[in-house]
Amino acid sequence: MKSSDTSSPEPSNDEKDNSQDSTIKSERFDMSKVIETPRWKRILKAVDLPIQFVRIALFVLIIWAWESRWIFKGGSPFSFLGWDYQVFPEIIPLFQGVPSEAWNFLLDIWDDSLFWGDFWVTLQEAIYGFVIGSTLGFTVGLLLGSFRRAAKVMSPFLIFANAVPKIALAPILILWYGVDIASKVALATIIVFFIVQIPVQAAVAGVDPDLDVVATSMGATQFQKFRFVVIPGILGPLFGALRLSSIYSILAVVLGEFIVSKRGLGQRLLYETNNFGMGKAIGLITILAGLALIFNFIIGMMERRFLRWQDTEARGKVVSL
């Protein structure tokens, strides 16, 4: 038999289908054909220019209405119904404050050593209250979420303590710890404690038990289950509580300084308001809001670092661009 008479066997239909599938898959997953979006296009998409233009226009409108003193003229939201009664009466010029006055105040304080002394006092009180309160709240929430019987024992006491109006404790704390920073730190600690403790305890108790079973079947120790199951499961609620408590720590110390204090931005704000320095008062409020934003920004950066495995929209944002 001649070699020319022998023919190679034709591939079967299954082999053809497999070869076609492999060809399609190779073409589908060929990364060389993927067109990478330019960096400037990604930046423009993230910035979202139409949204930014609307925000700027709204901001300019608010500043104009404020600076022109239009918002102080009073009025009623029900005037279109023919109701002549003014829900918001006109504010007399002595009590008015406009952004230009606040801006001038902000420009004048940079070389004011007394202001920076007050700023440092308020900053210390807020940081101490936030750190102590959040640490205690995280620890107690973690323990009570892990040990259900202990949570049942402590539940009525914590519910009663949380139901007490915290600001009502301020005079008592001032009597106990004096007019210095200790009383404000104690007030901020109490407020921050419950803001962190309650969501952390709920998050620990709500961790999927199937994950614990899977980790146990894989031979994980208690520490490994705590590290790889419990902690990732509570990071979202934890950072949400920390962001909220960072704002309330500043609120607590300012309220404490309103009652009685030697130094602090709250005491300075009360002084300017009592002396009808409304522009300066607005400037101080702006500084306190900026301080809260800085706290939120730092916590937001930590959140992005520890929750980078989550979707971008699932993570909290301080300022949405």
Secondary structure, 3 states (H helix, E strand, C coil): CCHHHCCCCCCCHHHHHHHHHHHHHHHHCCHHHCCCCCHHHHHHHHHCHHHHHHHHHHHHHHHHHHHCCHHHCCECCCHHHCCCCCCECCCCHHHCCCHHHHHHHHHHCCCCHHHHHHHHHHHHHHHHHHHHHHHHHHHHHHHHHHCHHHHHHHHHHHHHHHHCCHHHHHHHHHHHHCCCHHHHHHHHHHHHHHHHHHHHHHHHHCCCHHHHHHHHHCCCCHHHHHHHHHHHHHHHHHHHHHHHHHHHHHHHHHHHHHHCCCCCHHHHHHHHHHCCCHHHHHHHHHHHHHHHHHHHHHHHHHHHHHCCCCCHHHCCCCCCC
